[in-house]
Amino acid sequence: MANVTPLPTRQPAAIVHTDRAGFGELRAELHSRAADQDLISVWADLPFPERRFVLKSAGLTPEAPQQITKLAKPERAAVRAAIHRMSDYANGLKDQLRNRAHHPSCELASHARQAIAEGNTKAALHWLSLIEEGVA
């Protein structure tokens, strides 16, 4: 009797609820409307040349209607994506500029300046050689 295995039993199927009378669709619609309102407020604050640039980046003709509400849904999605792309690109440029301001060789240069101020030419040349070799 030790080698007897129990027969598999059927597990009751999980009860799957429907979309709660369409509330999921309503929720998605409300989210899309809120996103459009955000896009409308951003669009209203953009100067005319920047609007043309965003339209061009979205692959639309700059002669497209200047009111965002007159654009079709796919065109609004393209404009929104272009704004996000441009924003990410601008943030990346800011980060690059911030990192350039504090280049690692700045600390080595300060050590070299301090050595020169103390009259220690050998130490100053050491720090300068590290900078020239690109250690930092």
Buried (B, 14 or more C-beta within 10 A) or exposed (E): EEEEEEEEEEEEEEEEEEEEEEEEEEEEEEEEEEEBEEBBEBBEEBEEEEBBBBBEBBEBEEEBEEEBEEBEEEBBBBBBEBBEEBEEEEEEEEEEEEEEEEEEBEEBBEBBEEBBEEEBEEBBEBBBEBBEEEEE
